């Protein structure tokens, strides 16, 4: 009998997944314009899609079987680690604090903190957070400057004032000159 995990994954990912379960050849043929419905390629296309879909379903079934195997191994590892944590006796920490520390640290195989080692870890975490906050503040400041520049440029555009280009021309004049060149090229191509 398949495991609950396998049944759930199969029910969700596989059933009903076959092309014939939700579209018959007749329904598939009706999708095409009337002039092409009798074309034998439509039937071949349906069969090709059916074959591809069946291959995909089989690949999903194999992936489900691998996932079930993997989950059994993970459950064994979790049970072993759980026993190790339950057997650990750390002075100064009760079992709930020990459990929380193990779940939050994510460092399996490392000894849990004691009252003597926890202070250094907290200091290190605080320094890391302060560094991250400083980096985020710099990124936010840079983003704010960029947004202010964009707003200023849009305001200039709305007012109709344009900054001078690198060549010293007004951008409006440069746009008009470019449009005239484009018009001349189009006129030459048409004539």
Steps between C-alpha positions, in 0.01 A plus 500: 500500500645839404595745771282798580762726348505301175121497486473874557765581239348260248147629557617858460756464219394199296129422513330582261792605288466298181406706196204269432366570850419858417498530120390251238631491145167645385529796740861553396403495131223754562762753615636529145335699220246299300724481195774324696300261717519214252876539458674178619766712669244604763459139610878452498542815707244372752682167530835677534361719778353191665839323487684803639245538777532131594880537515461802728258309723743210526783740588280651774423151632871422516569831674227421753661162572839668548346763727337233714836321535669829584237589758547165676871572528430853626259365763767261625758779516254728678417229755871439563572870547193536720628221725839671522339830599273329751797321654713814520523652843603865491552672834289812543255437213169326541376253237269753329780755463729227371239391244447859381874556473541186291215590266612859449872438465459249218852384574454128542798312627622804693489500878216706648586825676573522868466813710869564442491469119166666430626854580764492224246374249254775593772764461594360160135495389453861618808613305373319191157663531654845544710445189196389301300801622781738394518337156122520456500867604765575235297314236185687604681835481631417150149396391355824643755711309416311181125552551554872570705533180228326301231724649709806417548383141128429463420842642731659241329299228158615618611864500655460157850586613771265389859484614776587252655202320869420503537690170350813656176487297156515648351148501185628327706628207691172488173303484369722219824456304483123543136493387587704189780255414257211548242671278763550228604134514136388477436735208805361315388142564145566380609687186 
